Amino acid sequence: MRAFIVAVVAGLGVGLVPAGCGSEPTASGPAAASQGAVSGAGGSEVVATVDGTPITRAALEAEVKPQLIEIDNQRYEVLAEGLEGMIAEALVEKEAKTRGVSADQLIQQEVTAKLSAPSDADIQKVYDANKAQLGGATLEQVKDRIVQYLQGQQEAELQQQFITGLRDKYKTTVALKPPKVEVADGGAPSRGPANAPVTIIEFSDYECPFCKRAEPTVEQVVAAYPDKVRLVYRHYPLPFHKNARPAAEAAMCANAQGKFWEYHEKLWEAPALDEATLKKVAGEIGLDQAKFDACLANKEGAAQVDKDMADASAVGVRGTPAFFINGRMLSGAQPFDKFKVIIEEELAS
């Protein structure tokens, strides 16, 4: 049964490494502020002295806060993964006892016996979708691998459906809470109801390809929860993206004229982010060109960008895109389902 439990946990997608721009991406999922370590009872403890000048534990932990957040995040994910495995195992054992069979017999009945051979149409569909990456291999040459892949998918779905059904049958509660970090909106542009039960604060970079990839998903989230989600956009232009900072400042110039979101949308579609394009986009959405150009030249949007970057660093952001969903961190270009799980949990809490 152990292999079954491992497969169930793997099917949850726990601990997947997301795709994003920046330094090495951290593990996905909620993040912790490490506030207990930074401001706890031991915060005034002196951990070193330099020529008589003390370095306190609080100062040390504030200095390495991003790394501590990553560690807390990883710790939570390990605990969550282990807990899911223990829950699944307990549910299977309980149901097996109820039916008077062994756990392995139960899995055989509810999962293995229900597996069916994939259809030729399904096999062809997978082949066609991946043909370009198969190096010219014919369908016959890779058919067995495709069949294994499809059967694995089907088995994982059956396993998850079975465990979900057992959760409904046997009341299961989870008290393990994801760590959260307090993230201010910083007066940044936002969409959605001011009193929405879920606030998503996004730190992003207009020149990051992963941020661009995430944008349709962000729009899908906003559309799916029009009355439940408030989206706040904050800037985190990475130093090796030379046009990201000017684009961020330009977006704040558009914000000064009340058209941040229109400009924001156009930037993702723009073929380039050079100064000429930034000015051209301003004209395309009907901004006062003279005011926009002066704002851009005088770097009037710089203060907000600086604030966004400082706040991002303070809460452990190391790359883009980074999302905080009611304080729960989600890093990288994640699929809609990842957002949905956290949003639904927050709405239910």
N, C-alpha and C positions, 0 to 999 in steps of 0.2 A: 504493500500500500504506500510505502514511502515515496516511490517514484510518482505515484498518482498525486500525492500531496505537493511534491515539488513542482509538478506540472501545473497544478491549480494556482499555486503562488506565482509561478512564472507568467501565467496567463493574465495576472493582474497588472503586469507591466511595472512592477515595483523596481525602483533603482535603475531605470534606464537612463543613459547619458544623453542629454539633449544636444541639439545642434545650435551653436551660437557663435557670435564674434567676440573676440577678446582673449584674455588669458585662458588657460585650460578650463573648460566648463566644469562646474560643480555638479554634484548629483541633483536629479530633479526632485521636485516636491517641496514641502514646507520648510522654512528656515527658522532658526531660533536667534534671538537677539543676544544670547549669552548674558543677559542682564544680571542674572544671579551671580555670575562669576565677576562681572565688572563692578557691580555696585553692592555686592554682598558684604557680609561681616568682615571678610578678610581683605577688603579692598584697600585698606590703609597699610597693609603689611608691606614692609620694605623688603624687596627681593634683591636689590643691589645698591651699591653706593659708588659714586664716581667723584673722587676727591672731596668726599664729605657730602656730596649732593645725593639725596636718596632717589631711588626709582621704586615706586610703589607697585603693588600687584594691579591696582586699578589702572594705573598708567600703562603698564605692560599689556594688560588685556584689552584696553582701548586701542593700543597700537596694532594688535594682531586680531582685532575683532572680525574682519572678513574670514580669516582662517578658522576662528572659533565657530562662527556661524556655519561654515561648511562642515565642520566636525559634528556639531549638534544636529545638523540636517542629516548627515550620514548615519548618525546614531539612531535617529528616529526611524529612518528607513529600514535599518537592520531590525529594530524592534518590531516595526509594523509588519515586515515580511515574516519574521518568526512567529508573530501572533497569528497572522492569517493561516500559516501552516498548522499551528496548534488547534485553531478553531476548526479548520477543515477536517483534521484528523479526529477530533472529538465528535464532530457531527457524523462522520462516517461510522465510527465505532458505535455511537448511540443508535443510529438507524439499523446497523447490522444486528445489534442485540435485539432490537424491536422485531425484526423479521426472522430472527433465529438462524442467521447465516453468518459466515465469517466476513470480515471487511473485504478481503480479496474477492469473495464470491459476490458481494454486493456491487463492487466496482465492475466485475465481469457482466453482471446483469444490467446495470444502469448506464454503462459507458461502452465497454468493449463490444457487447452484443448488438449495440445499436449503430455501430460503424457501418457505413456503406461505401462501396467502391465509387470513386468519382466518375462522373459521366465524361464521355469523349468531348462533349461541348465545353465542360469546365476545364479539361486538360488543354484543349485548344486555346481557350481564352487566356490561360496563364502563359502559355507559350507565346501567343501573339503579343501580349503585354510586355514580355521580357525578351523578345527576339533580338533586339538590338544589343543586349548585353550578353548574349549567348555565344558570341564569336562565330557565328555561322553554323552552329550545331543544328542538325535536323530535329524534328519533333521526335522521331523514333530514338534518336541518340539520348535525349534528355527526358523521355517519357516517364521512366521509372522514378527519376528524381522529382518530377512534378507530381506524380501520384503520391509519393511519400510526403511531400509538402502539403498537399490538399488533405490527406488523411490526418496529418498532424494537426492541421487547422480544425478539422471536424472534431477530432478527439478533444482538443482544448476547449472547444465550444460546448461539447457535451459535458465535460467535467465541470465547467463553470456553471452551466445550467443546473446540474445536479446539486452542487454545493449551494447555489442560490435558493433552490427549492427547499433544501434542508434547513437553511437559515430561516425561511418563512415558517417551516413546520415546528422547529425548536427555537424558541425565543433566544436570540443572540444579541447581546449588547457589547459594545466596545467602549471602554473608558479611557483607553490610551489616546491622549490628545496631541495633535501636531504642535510643535513649537511655533510661535509667531514672533514677528518683529514689528515694532511700531514704526510706521512709515507715514510721514505727513504728506499732504498733497502739495505743499509749497506754493499755493496760489497758482498752480499750473492750469492750463486749459483742461476742461472736463466736459463730458457728455453724459446725459442721463439724469435721473432725478437726484436732487441734492440729498434727499433723505433715503436713498436706495439702501436696502439691507446689505448689499455687497458692493464694495468699492474695489476696483482693480486699478492699481497704480503701475503704469508701464514705464520702464526706462529703456529708451531705444536710440538708435543711430540711423540716420537716413541713408548712410552709405553702406550699412551692414546688409549683406545679401540674406542673412537669416532673419533679420528684422523685416525685410521686404516679403520674405516667404511667410512670415507669421501674420502679416497684415490681413489677408483674407479671413484667417481664423478669428482674429480680433473682431472683425466686422460681423462674422457669423455669431460670435458670442453676444455682441451688442444687440443684434437683431433677434436672437433667441430669448433674451431677457430684457426687453425694453423698459420694463417697470421695476426691475429688480437689481440692475447693475448700473453703477456709475463708473465710467472710464476716465482716468486721469492720465494725461500724456506728459512725461517728463523726459528731458534730454540727457543722453549720456554718450556724446560723440567721442569715439575712440581716437587716440592720438595718431594712429597710423592711417586713419581715414581723413585725408587732407581736406576734403570738401564737406565732411560731416558737421564740423563746427559752424562754418558759414551758413550751411543749410538750416541748422538749428536756430541761429540768430535771425535768419530771414523769416523763419516760421513765427518767431516772436514778434517780428515787425508786422506780419500779417495779423497776428493776434491783436496788436495795438489798434488795428482798424476793424476788429470784430469778425475776421474771416480766417481764423486759425485753421479750422477743420477743412475748409475748402482748399486752402493752400497745402495743408498737410497731405491731403489725398493726391493733389497734383504732384507733389514731390516724389511720391512712390512711383508715379507713372513717367516722370521726367527721364529723358535719355541720358542726361548728365546733370551735374550739380555745380557747374561753374557759375561765376557771377552773372554772366549774361543770361543763363537759363533761369537763375533765381529771380532776376528782374523781369524776364519774359513771363514767367508764371504769375507774377504779381499782376501784370497787365491782363492776363487771360482771365483772372477771376474778378476783375473790376476794381482793383485797389487804386487808390490815389498814387500814381506812379512817382510823383515828385516826393511825396511824404515817405513812401516806401524806400526809395533810393537814398534819401537823407538818413532814414533810420538805419539802413544797412551800413552806410558809410560811417556813421557815427557809433556803430556797434551798440545801439540802444537795447538790443536784446541780450547782450552779453551777461548782464547781471543775473537774469533768470537762469540762463544756461549754467553759469557758475554755481548758482544755488542748487540746481538740479544735480549737478555732478558731485557736489560736496555731500548732499543728502544721500545720494546713491552709494558713495563710498562708505558713508557712516553705517549703512545697513548691510554692507557686505556685497554689493554688486561688483562683479569682476568682469562681466561681459554682457553682451546684448543679444537678443532682448531679454529683459528680466521683468517678471510680473510679480506683484504682491497682491494676492486676492484675500482681502481682509487680513492682511499681514502674513499670509502663507505664501512662501516663495515658490515660483514656478519658473525655471530657467530654460531658455532656448526656444526654438520654433516648435512648439508642442501642438499636437492635434486637438481638435475641438473637444474630444472626449476627456482629455486631461483637465481642461477648464471646467467642463460640465461636472465631473466628479467632485471637485473642490467647491464649486458654486452650490451644488445641491446639498453638500454636507453643511455648508455655512447657512444656507436657507433653513435647513432642518434643525440647526442648533439653537 
